[in-house]
Amino acid sequence: MNIYIFALMGLILGSVIGWFAPISIPANYAPYTSVAVLAALDAIFGGSRAALERVFDIQNFIIGFVANMVLAVFLVYIGNLIGINLYYVALIGFGIRVFLNVSAIRNIVMTKRL
């Protein structure tokens, strides 16, 4: 249970720092940043789901975290080069995965409580 407290504290601290940090992202990089953040959220929720299912592997999580972000940004970049807007495809794909992972987490938590 202590690991969840540290994770929650890290999430809160990171959110506060991110909210008050004077960092602005140029508009040209906004699609890449949003896709990278959504890919990172997908990896985080997938890792949380794996932890609740007792199959979490830190190496798999780190490789998936970095690979998802890099691949998502790369695909959006290549799409922009060839004139195809893959930004929306990546957002829809990762968005669906995030909602599926959150739904699975909710089901796991609810069945453990009942």
N, C-alpha and C positions, 0 to 999 in steps of 0.2 A: 504493500500500500504506500510505502514511502516514495517509491519511484513515481507514482502518480502525483504526489504532492509536489515533488521537484519539477515534474513536467508542467504542471499547472502554474507553478511559480515562474518557470522559464517563459511560458506562453504569455503570462500577464506582464512580466518585465519586458520582454521583447516587444509586445504591443505598445506599452507605454513609451519605450524608447523610440519605436518607429513612428508613433503619433507626434511626438514633440521634436524629433530630429529635423533640422532644417535642410532636408534633402528634397530636391525636385528632379523629376525625371523628364527629359525632353519629350515632346509629343511624338517625335519620330520613333522613339524606343518604347512607347506605351504598349503597342501590341505584343512586343517581345517580352516585356516585363510582366504583363498580365497573364500571358500563357505560361511563363516560367513560374509565377506564383501559384497558378492553378495546378500545374504539374507537381509542384512541391506539396501543395495541400493534398493532392491525390496520394502521394507517397506517404505523407504523415498519417492520413486516415487509414490507408492500407496497412501501415505498420501498427497502428493502434488496434485495428481489427485482428491482425496476426497475433499481437500480444494477448488479446482477450481469448483467442482461440488456442493459445499456448503453442504456437508454431513460429514465433518471432525469431528472426536471425538477423543480427546487427549488420553483418556483411552484406546480406541480401538487401537490407533496408538502405544502406548507404549507397550501394551500387545503383539500386533502383531510383533513389532520390536524385542523384546526380544525372544518371542516364535519362530519366524522364524529362528533367529540365533542359538538358542539352539537346536532346532529340526534338523536343517541342519547339524550342527556339530555332533550331536548325531548319525544321520543316517550314516554319512560318517565313524564315528568311529566304529559303529556296522558292517558296510559293510567291513571295514578293518579286523575286528576280524573274520568274517566268510569267508573271502576271496573273497568277491564280491566288485568290485570297484564302489561303489555308488557315488563316487566323480563326475564322469561325468554326472550321472543322475541328481544330484543336480544342477550342473552348467547349464545344458541344461534347466531344469525346471525353475530355477530362472532367467536365461538369457531370456527365452521366456517371462516371466512375466514382466521383466524390459522393454523389447522392446514394449510389449503391453501397459504398462502404459505410456511410453514416447509417443507412437503413440496417445493414448487417450488425453494426455496433449496437444500435438501439435494440435489435432483437436479442442479441447476446446478453446485454445488460438486463433486459426485461425478463428473460427466461432464468437468469441466475437469481434474480430477486424473488421470483414467484416460486 
